C-alpha cells in the first residue's frame, strides 16, 4: 500500500476540505496510475497530507483571484500561474491538472529537481532559478514573455 492509498481511505479525506477535493478530482485515477508520479505519491503520509493541503489551498486562492478578475470583466484568455520556490512541484502539478487552460511555470533553485511527474503536461514547465539572485526578475519576465520556452525554462517533457 502506498501512502496515497491510506490517505484516500482515511478520515482526513472526510475532515479536510482540500484533501476531500483531491479525492474527488476527475484526474486522480490517471495520476494514481501514472508511473512518472509514483515517487511523488510515495512520500510519507503526514508529508503527503501537508503537500496536498498546501497545493489545494493555493489552488483555492488562484480560483478566488481568477473569479474576482472575471467579475471585474478582465479577459482571461492567457492565464499564467507562477509557483515560486515550488519544491517537489505538488502545487504546480495540481494547478496544471485542475486549471488545464492556464499555463503553469514552476520555479525552483534546485538543479537536481525530479521532474518526471511534469511529463505529459503541456501547460506545465520548469525554470531553474534562484529567485533571490541578481537578475532573477529579468529571467522570470523573459520566461513569461516567451511562454516559458526561453530563459532556461524546460518544457515538462524535458525534465527528469
C-alpha beads as a LAMMPS data file, in Angstrom:
LAMMPS data file: protein, C-alpha beads

160 atoms
159 bonds

1 atom types
1 bond types

-500.0 500.0 xlo xhi
-500.0 500.0 ylo yhi
-500.0 500.0 zlo zhi

Masses

1 110.0

Atoms # bond

1 1 1 0.000 0.000 0.000
2 1 1 1.166 3.485 -0.823
3 1 1 0.719 6.495 1.432
4 1 1 -1.761 7.936 -1.035
5 1 1 -3.921 4.797 -0.773
6 1 1 -4.037 5.118 3.020
7 1 1 -4.800 8.810 2.689
8 1 1 -7.720 8.192 0.328
9 1 1 -9.228 5.619 2.703
10 1 1 -8.572 7.628 5.853
11 1 1 -10.562 10.047 7.934
12 1 1 -8.601 13.132 6.854
13 1 1 -10.274 12.985 3.427
14 1 1 -13.594 13.486 5.222
15 1 1 -12.432 16.242 7.571
16 1 1 -10.027 18.267 5.415
17 1 1 -11.763 20.097 2.531
18 1 1 -8.578 20.237 0.464
19 1 1 -7.962 16.503 0.773
20 1 1 -11.635 15.885 0.015
21 1 1 -11.226 17.873 -3.217
22 1 1 -8.107 15.849 -4.080
23 1 1 -10.011 12.591 -3.533
24 1 1 -12.836 13.805 -5.796
25 1 1 -10.630 15.189 -8.593
26 1 1 -11.589 13.834 -12.015
27 1 1 -7.900 13.451 -12.906
28 1 1 -6.977 11.453 -9.776
29 1 1 -7.315 7.925 -11.266
30 1 1 -4.977 8.872 -14.113
31 1 1 -2.496 10.387 -11.653
32 1 1 -2.521 7.274 -9.453
33 1 1 -1.731 5.042 -12.422
34 1 1 0.972 7.256 -13.941
35 1 1 4.414 5.678 -13.396
36 1 1 6.040 9.108 -13.569
37 1 1 4.074 10.138 -10.454
38 1 1 4.952 7.077 -8.360
39 1 1 7.829 8.652 -6.438
40 1 1 5.876 11.854 -5.843
41 1 1 2.988 9.927 -4.296
42 1 1 5.244 7.588 -2.297
43 1 1 6.127 10.150 0.369
44 1 1 5.167 9.516 3.995
45 1 1 1.529 10.056 4.915
46 1 1 1.968 13.182 7.024
47 1 1 4.163 14.802 4.367
48 1 1 1.696 13.854 1.647
49 1 1 -1.211 15.387 3.589
50 1 1 0.816 18.573 4.067
51 1 1 1.853 18.805 0.402
52 1 1 -1.662 18.166 -0.885
53 1 1 -3.293 20.538 1.607
54 1 1 -0.878 23.298 0.605
55 1 1 -1.370 22.583 -3.107
56 1 1 -5.158 22.650 -2.906
57 1 1 -5.057 25.713 -0.656
58 1 1 -3.027 27.518 -3.323
59 1 1 -5.448 26.268 -5.985
60 1 1 -8.371 27.682 -3.990
61 1 1 -6.585 31.046 -3.753
62 1 1 -5.948 31.042 -7.524
63 1 1 -9.580 30.213 -8.233
64 1 1 -10.730 33.071 -5.980
65 1 1 -8.362 35.503 -7.707
66 1 1 -9.484 34.344 -11.158
67 1 1 -13.117 34.710 -10.083
68 1 1 -12.508 38.295 -8.955
69 1 1 -10.772 39.111 -12.230
70 1 1 -13.626 37.608 -14.235
71 1 1 -16.105 39.554 -12.110
72 1 1 -14.220 42.749 -12.916
73 1 1 -14.504 41.995 -16.636
74 1 1 -10.880 41.020 -17.155
75 1 1 -10.079 38.897 -20.183
76 1 1 -8.550 35.645 -19.018
77 1 1 -7.528 34.126 -22.325
78 1 1 -3.881 33.782 -21.344
79 1 1 -3.739 32.862 -17.653
80 1 1 -0.267 32.178 -16.306
81 1 1 0.404 30.871 -12.835
82 1 1 3.868 31.065 -11.322
83 1 1 4.753 28.693 -8.489
84 1 1 7.859 30.264 -6.940
85 1 1 10.083 28.018 -4.815
86 1 1 7.921 25.100 -5.943
87 1 1 9.817 22.405 -4.065
88 1 1 8.713 19.000 -5.332
89 1 1 6.139 20.630 -7.588
90 1 1 2.965 19.265 -5.968
91 1 1 1.282 22.653 -6.259
92 1 1 2.418 23.156 -9.835
93 1 1 1.113 19.752 -10.853
94 1 1 -2.229 20.277 -9.097
95 1 1 -2.622 23.680 -10.778
96 1 1 -1.856 22.268 -14.230
97 1 1 -4.290 19.382 -13.781
98 1 1 -7.071 21.460 -12.213
99 1 1 -6.735 24.504 -14.482
100 1 1 -5.861 22.960 -17.856
101 1 1 -6.446 26.245 -19.682
102 1 1 -3.765 28.018 -17.642
103 1 1 -0.037 27.842 -18.211
104 1 1 1.870 26.972 -15.045
105 1 1 5.518 27.846 -14.539
106 1 1 7.215 26.053 -11.643
107 1 1 10.309 27.882 -10.409
108 1 1 12.943 26.487 -8.053
109 1 1 16.689 26.828 -7.484
110 1 1 17.275 23.074 -7.223
111 1 1 19.132 21.938 -10.371
112 1 1 18.518 18.287 -9.483
113 1 1 14.766 18.564 -9.072
114 1 1 12.930 15.408 -10.114
115 1 1 10.560 16.452 -12.902
116 1 1 9.173 13.095 -14.012
117 1 1 5.692 13.993 -12.743
118 1 1 5.702 17.072 -15.012
119 1 1 5.891 14.902 -18.154
120 1 1 2.868 14.859 -20.381
121 1 1 1.601 18.189 -19.050
122 1 1 1.791 20.615 -21.983
123 1 1 0.688 23.502 -19.761
124 1 1 3.424 22.910 -17.153
125 1 1 7.069 23.929 -17.383
126 1 1 10.012 24.354 -15.034
127 1 1 12.513 27.177 -14.678
128 1 1 15.632 26.588 -12.596
129 1 1 16.138 29.916 -10.880
130 1 1 17.242 31.235 -7.501
131 1 1 14.614 33.939 -7.031
132 1 1 16.939 35.813 -4.643
133 1 1 19.724 36.094 -7.228
134 1 1 20.646 39.235 -9.103
135 1 1 18.720 39.317 -12.362
136 1 1 16.117 36.781 -11.250
137 1 1 13.206 39.076 -12.019
138 1 1 14.540 39.658 -15.551
139 1 1 14.889 35.922 -16.222
140 1 1 11.400 35.340 -14.880
141 1 1 9.962 38.082 -17.085
142 1 1 11.781 36.622 -20.102
143 1 1 10.397 33.166 -19.370
144 1 1 6.872 34.525 -19.049
145 1 1 7.169 36.642 -22.189
146 1 1 8.356 33.631 -24.163
147 1 1 5.678 31.344 -22.778
148 1 1 8.257 29.674 -20.533
149 1 1 10.133 28.344 -23.532
150 1 1 13.020 30.794 -23.181
151 1 1 15.371 31.941 -20.439
152 1 1 16.261 28.386 -19.486
153 1 1 12.747 27.100 -18.847
154 1 1 12.303 23.413 -19.569
155 1 1 9.093 22.020 -21.017
156 1 1 7.567 19.357 -18.833
157 1 1 8.630 16.585 -21.201
158 1 1 12.273 17.617 -20.876
159 1 1 12.538 17.240 -17.120
160 1 1 13.559 14.416 -15.057

Bonds

1 1 1 2
2 1 2 3
3 1 3 4
4 1 4 5
5 1 5 6
6 1 6 7
7 1 7 8
8 1 8 9
9 1 9 10
10 1 10 11
11 1 11 12
12 1 12 13
13 1 13 14
14 1 14 15
15 1 15 16
16 1 16 17
17 1 17 18
18 1 18 19
19 1 19 20
20 1 20 21
21 1 21 22
22 1 22 23
23 1 23 24
24 1 24 25
25 1 25 26
26 1 26 27
27 1 27 28
28 1 28 29
29 1 29 30
30 1 30 31
31 1 31 32
32 1 32 33
33 1 33 34
34 1 34 35
35 1 35 36
36 1 36 37
37 1 37 38
38 1 38 39
39 1 39 40
40 1 40 41
41 1 41 42
42 1 42 43
43 1 43 44
44 1 44 45
45 1 45 46
46 1 46 47
47 1 47 48
48 1 48 49
49 1 49 50
50 1 50 51
51 1 51 52
52 1 52 53
53 1 53 54
54 1 54 55
55 1 55 56
56 1 56 57
57 1 57 58
58 1 58 59
59 1 59 60
60 1 60 61
61 1 61 62
62 1 62 63
63 1 63 64
64 1 64 65
65 1 65 66
66 1 66 67
67 1 67 68
68 1 68 69
69 1 69 70
70 1 70 71
71 1 71 72
72 1 72 73
73 1 73 74
74 1 74 75
75 1 75 76
76 1 76 77
77 1 77 78
78 1 78 79
79 1 79 80
80 1 80 81
81 1 81 82
82 1 82 83
83 1 83 84
84 1 84 85
85 1 85 86
86 1 86 87
87 1 87 88
88 1 88 89
89 1 89 90
90 1 90 91
91 1 91 92
92 1 92 93
93 1 93 94
94 1 94 95
95 1 95 96
96 1 96 97
97 1 97 98
98 1 98 99
99 1 99 100
100 1 100 101
101 1 101 102
102 1 102 103
103 1 103 104
104 1 104 105
105 1 105 106
106 1 106 107
107 1 107 108
108 1 108 109
109 1 109 110
110 1 110 111
111 1 111 112
112 1 112 113
113 1 113 114
114 1 114 115
115 1 115 116
116 1 116 117
117 1 117 118
118 1 118 119
119 1 119 120
120 1 120 121
121 1 121 122
122 1 122 123
123 1 123 124
124 1 124 125
125 1 125 126
126 1 126 127
127 1 127 128
128 1 128 129
129 1 129 130
130 1 130 131
131 1 131 132
132 1 132 133
133 1 133 134
134 1 134 135
135 1 135 136
136 1 136 137
137 1 137 138
138 1 138 139
139 1 139 140
140 1 140 141
141 1 141 142
142 1 142 143
143 1 143 144
144 1 144 145
145 1 145 146
146 1 146 147
147 1 147 148
148 1 148 149
149 1 149 150
150 1 150 151
151 1 151 152
152 1 152 153
153 1 153 154
154 1 154 155
155 1 155 156
156 1 156 157
157 1 157 158
158 1 158 159
159 1 159 160
